[in-house]
Amino acid sequence: MKNFLFVLLLAPSIAFITEDELNLDAITKAISSGNADALSPYFDATVEVAVMDKEETYPKAEAVKVVKEFFAKNKPTSFKQVHQGASKGQDSQYCIGNMTATSGTFRVYIYMKVTGGKYIIQELRFDKE
């Protein structure tokens, strides 16, 4: 009976979790663990990746390699979201966070656009603090 009541009370809060929140949670975990492969399902066909002063638009597979190289040189120990928001029309979303790595702290900017009903990363930026 207690389990039934617990599920009954929890169900409404689960119903309000949106897919973009689930995407952002998965993206946050992937960055925190330094897992570029886990980020790749959220990349668009082309992704603008900026690592400090080097900024370029890459095809998805190449963007994954660039992020892997960045994580290899700067092993993340944590990532915390500082701010997030959505455009007025809800067709894009952004997230700003701090990634602590073995080599220092980085400010991370993620810009996502709605494509096929899913939020897809179009821009990923790592700036040394």
PEJOSUL-V647300 format. One record per backbone hydrogen bond with DSSP energy under -0.5 kcal/mol. NH is the residue of the N-H (numbers start at 0). CO is the residue of the C=O. E is the energy in kcal/mol with one decimal. If there is no record, write none. Layout:
NH_CO_E / NH_CO_E
//
This chain:
4_0_-2.3 / 5_1_-2.4 / 6_2_-2.5 / 7_3_-2.4 / 8_4_-2.3 / 9_5_-2.1 / 10_6_-2.3 / 11_7_-0.6 / 12_9_-0.5 / 13_9_-1.7 / 14_10_-2.0 / 15_11_-0.8 / 16_13_-1.5 / 17_15_-0.6 / 21_17_-1.7 / 22_18_-2.9 / 23_19_-2.5 / 24_20_-2.2 / 25_21_-2.3 / 26_22_-2.6 / 27_23_-2.5 / 28_24_-2.3 / 29_25_-2.2 / 30_26_-2.3 / 31_27_-2.6 / 32_28_-2.0 / 33_29_-0.6 / 33_30_-0.8 / 34_29_-3.0 / 35_33_-0.9 / 38_34_-0.9 / 39_35_-1.6 / 40_36_-0.5 / 41_38_-2.3 / 42_39_-1.7 / 43_120_-2.2 / 46_57_-2.8 / 47_121_-2.9 / 48_46_-0.7 / 48_55_-2.8 / 49_123_-2.5 / 50_53_-2.9 / 51_49_-0.6 / 51_125_-3.4 / 53_50_-2.2 / 54_52_-0.7 / 55_48_-2.2 / 57_46_-2.9 / 57_55_-0.5 / 59_44_-2.3 / 62_58_-2.6 / 63_59_-2.1 / 64_60_-1.6 / 65_61_-2.3 / 66_62_-2.4 / 67_63_-2.6 / 68_64_-2.5 / 69_65_-2.2 / 70_66_-2.8 / 71_67_-2.3 / 72_68_-1.8 / 73_69_-1.9 / 76_99_-3.8 / 77_99_-1.7 / 79_97_-2.4 / 81_95_-3.2 / 82_95_-2.3 / 84_93_-2.0 / 86_91_-2.5 / 89_86_-1.7 / 92_111_-2.5 / 93_84_-2.6 / 94_109_-2.2 / 95_82_-3.3 / 96_107_-2.4 / 97_79_-2.5 / 98_105_-3.2 / 99_77_-2.2 / 99_97_-0.6 / 100_98_-0.5 / 100_103_-3.2 / 101_74_-1.9 / 103_100_-1.4 / 105_98_-2.9 / 106_126_-3.4 / 107_96_-3.1 / 107_105_-0.5 / 108_124_-2.2 / 109_94_-2.7 / 110_122_-2.6 / 111_92_-3.3 / 112_119_-2.3 / 113_90_-2.5 / 114_112_-0.5 / 114_117_-3.2 / 117_114_-1.4 / 119_112_-2.7 / 119_117_-0.5 / 120_41_-4.6 / 121_110_-3.0 / 122_110_-1.8 / 123_47_-2.8 / 124_108_-2.5 / 125_49_-3.1 / 126_106_-2.7 / 128_104_-2.8
//
